[in-house]
Amino acid sequence: MKFIHQKRGIVGLETAIILIAFVIIAAAFSFMVVNQGLFATERGKTVIQQGLQQASTPLIIDGTILLRTTSSGTAVDYAIIPIKAFGSNFVNMGRNQTSVILKVGEKAWANAYLGTLHVGYPNGTIYNATNVVYDPTGKEFDDFTGFQLANQTMDGTPCSLYVNETYSTGYTKGLTTGVSLAISNSNGDEALNSGEEGYLLVALGTGDEAYARATISLELRVENSATISIVFTIPASMPANSYVSVS
């Protein structure tokens, strides 16, 4: 008796195994490609977001710049620049996160920023202070018209204290040129929130006054963002002991 051997079933099984192997390899390769594509897309999104953040500034000028004239009316010794947060919920304005390059006429300071103003000490700002940020709401700008460096102690530790001077005696005590920030409606931290108004107080010390037609420029550098440049020119004619506005 002879048996008939049928080999077509075996060939079909081998073909099926090969097809399954190809499908598994293709699936693994496709997963790798998709995963790499998703990673590249997410990485590109992160880089774009970082680029946009560094290419834009979170601060804008919000109002009129005010200049205070000297008793002779020939120079300016104090400027108030209103600013606010733009496109960000808050901007850290601490002394370690912010710097200001200041140029007045032919003089320049690599970093004139003294930080945010605080209460608890004589109307001044203390480096690494833990007391409340000064809120100028309802007060006059002449409450802070200049800075004088004094040797003080805080909790037994020596520190440098920048105290304010008054309008009438500003030239008699040797003022230090500097830029500080007062925050209106402050919540008590060193950040300028979107609902708060900030005032850059530019105090020009003795001998650093800006005379008529001089140019004052500030480059405000905030951490992880673009530099905001503020430039204005002192008017040619000004009343004495008064405030004038510039655009």
C-alpha positions in Angstrom: 0.0 0.0 0.0 1.5 3.4 -1.0 1.0 6.7 0.9 0.8 10.0 -0.8 3.0 12.6 0.9 1.5 16.2 0.7 4.2 18.9 1.3 2.1 22.0 0.6 1.0 22.3 4.3 4.6 22.4 5.4 5.5 25.1 2.9 2.5 27.2 3.9 3.5 26.9 7.6 7.1 28.1 6.9 5.7 31.0 4.8 3.4 32.0 7.7 6.3 31.9 10.2 8.4 34.1 7.9 5.6 36.5 7.5 5.0 36.7 11.2 8.7 37.4 11.7 8.6 40.2 9.2 5.5 41.7 10.9 7.2 41.6 14.3 10.4 43.2 12.9 8.4 45.9 11.1 6.3 46.6 14.2 9.5 47.0 16.3 11.1 49.2 13.7 7.9 51.3 13.3 7.7 51.8 17.1 11.3 52.9 17.2 10.7 55.4 14.3 7.6 56.7 15.9 9.3 57.0 19.3 12.2 58.8 17.9 9.9 61.2 16.0 7.9 61.9 19.2 11.1 62.6 21.1 12.5 64.9 18.3 9.1 66.7 18.2 9.1 67.2 22.0 12.7 68.2 22.0 12.1 70.7 19.2 9.1 72.1 21.1 11.3 72.6 24.2 14.0 74.3 22.2 11.5 76.6 20.5 9.9 77.6 23.8 13.3 78.3 25.4 14.3 80.3 22.3 11.1 82.3 22.4 11.6 82.9 26.2 15.2 84.1 25.7 14.2 86.2 22.7 11.5 88.1 24.5 11.4 90.2 27.6 8.9 89.8 30.4 9.0 93.5 31.3 7.6 96.6 29.5 7.5 100.3 30.3 4.1 101.2 31.7 3.6 104.9 31.7 5.6 108.1 31.7 9.2 108.4 32.9 9.6 111.2 35.5 12.8 113.1 36.1 13.5 115.2 39.2 15.6 118.4 38.6 18.1 119.9 40.9 17.8 123.3 42.7 19.5 125.0 39.8 17.3 123.4 37.1 20.3 122.5 35.0 20.6 118.8 35.9 18.6 115.7 36.9 19.5 113.6 40.0 16.6 111.2 40.1 14.4 109.2 37.6 11.4 107.1 38.0 10.6 104.5 35.4 7.3 102.6 35.7 7.4 99.0 34.6 5.2 95.9 34.7 5.3 92.2 33.9 4.2 91.3 30.4 3.4 87.8 29.2 4.5 86.3 32.5 2.8 85.7 35.8 5.8 87.0 37.7 9.4 88.2 37.1 12.0 87.6 39.7 13.6 90.9 40.4 16.0 89.8 43.2 19.6 91.1 43.2 20.9 87.7 42.2 18.6 87.4 39.2 18.7 90.9 37.8 21.4 93.3 36.7 21.2 96.8 35.2 23.9 98.4 33.0 23.6 102.1 33.5 25.1 104.9 31.4 24.7 108.6 32.2 26.4 110.9 29.7 30.0 109.7 29.5 29.9 107.6 32.7 28.8 104.0 32.9 28.2 101.3 35.6 28.5 97.6 34.8 25.8 96.8 37.3 24.0 99.5 39.2 21.2 97.4 40.4 20.8 97.4 44.2 17.7 95.1 44.4 14.2 95.7 45.7 13.5 98.1 48.4 12.5 96.8 51.8 10.9 98.1 55.0 12.1 97.4 58.5 15.3 99.4 58.1 15.5 103.1 57.4 13.8 103.1 54.0 16.5 101.1 52.4 17.3 97.8 50.8 19.5 95.1 52.3 21.1 92.3 50.3 19.4 89.0 51.1 16.9 90.8 53.3 14.1 88.8 54.7 11.8 91.7 55.6 8.9 93.0 53.5 9.3 94.6 50.1 8.6 98.3 50.3 5.2 99.3 48.8 5.1 102.9 47.5 1.3 102.9 47.2 0.0 106.3 48.4 3.5 107.7 49.1 5.5 110.3 47.4 8.5 109.4 45.2 10.7 111.7 47.4 10.5 109.1 50.1 13.3 107.4 48.1 15.5 109.9 46.3 19.0 108.5 46.7 21.2 105.8 48.3 24.0 106.1 50.8 26.2 103.1 51.6 26.5 102.5 55.3 28.0 99.8 57.4 25.2 98.1 59.4 24.6 94.7 61.0 21.7 92.4 60.5 21.2 89.8 63.2 24.7 90.3 64.3 26.1 89.8 60.7 27.8 92.8 59.0 26.0 93.9 55.8 25.8 96.9 53.5 22.7 99.0 53.8 21.6 101.5 51.2 19.5 104.2 53.0 17.4 106.8 51.3 18.1 110.6 51.6 15.7 113.4 51.6 15.0 115.9 48.8 16.6 118.8 50.6 19.7 117.2 52.1 20.5 114.8 49.3 23.7 116.6 48.3 25.2 116.9 51.8 25.8 113.2 52.6 27.5 111.8 49.6 24.9 109.8 47.6 25.7 106.6 45.8 24.5 106.1 42.2 22.2 103.1 42.0 19.0 101.6 40.6 16.4 99.9 42.8 12.8 98.6 42.4 9.8 99.6 44.5 6.7 97.4 44.0 3.2 98.9 44.3 0.5 96.7 45.7 3.3 94.3 46.7 2.5 90.9 48.1 5.8 90.9 50.0 8.2 89.0 47.8 11.0 90.2 45.4 9.1 89.2 42.3 7.1 91.6 40.1 3.7 89.9 39.6 1.4 90.6 36.7 -1.0 92.4 39.0 1.6 94.7 40.5 3.2 97.9 39.3 7.0 98.3 39.6 9.0 101.6 39.7 12.7 101.6 38.8 14.2 104.3 40.9 17.4 105.6 39.3 19.2 107.7 41.9 22.3 109.6 40.6 24.8 110.3 43.3 26.8 113.4 43.9 28.9 114.2 40.8 26.9 111.8 38.6 24.0 114.1 37.8 22.7 114.2 34.2 22.8 117.6 32.7 20.6 119.1 30.0 20.7 117.2 26.6 22.6 114.2 28.2 21.4 110.7 27.4 20.6 108.2 30.1 20.4 104.5 29.1 19.6 101.4 31.1 20.0 97.8 30.0 17.8 95.7 32.3 18.9 92.0 32.2 16.5 89.5 33.8 17.3 85.9 34.2 16.6 83.7 31.1 15.1 86.5 29.0 16.1 89.1 26.6 17.5 92.5 27.6 15.1 95.4 27.8 16.7 98.7 26.8 15.5 102.1 28.1 16.9 105.2 26.6 15.9 108.8 27.2 17.4 112.3 26.8 17.4 115.1 29.5 15.3 118.1 28.3 17.2 121.2 27.3 15.1 123.5 29.6 13.7 122.4 33.0 12.2 124.1 36.0 14.2 123.9 39.2 13.2 121.6 42.1 10.5 119.9 40.1 9.5 116.8 38.2 9.5 116.7 34.4 8.3 113.9 32.1 10.0 112.4 29.1 8.8 109.8 26.6 
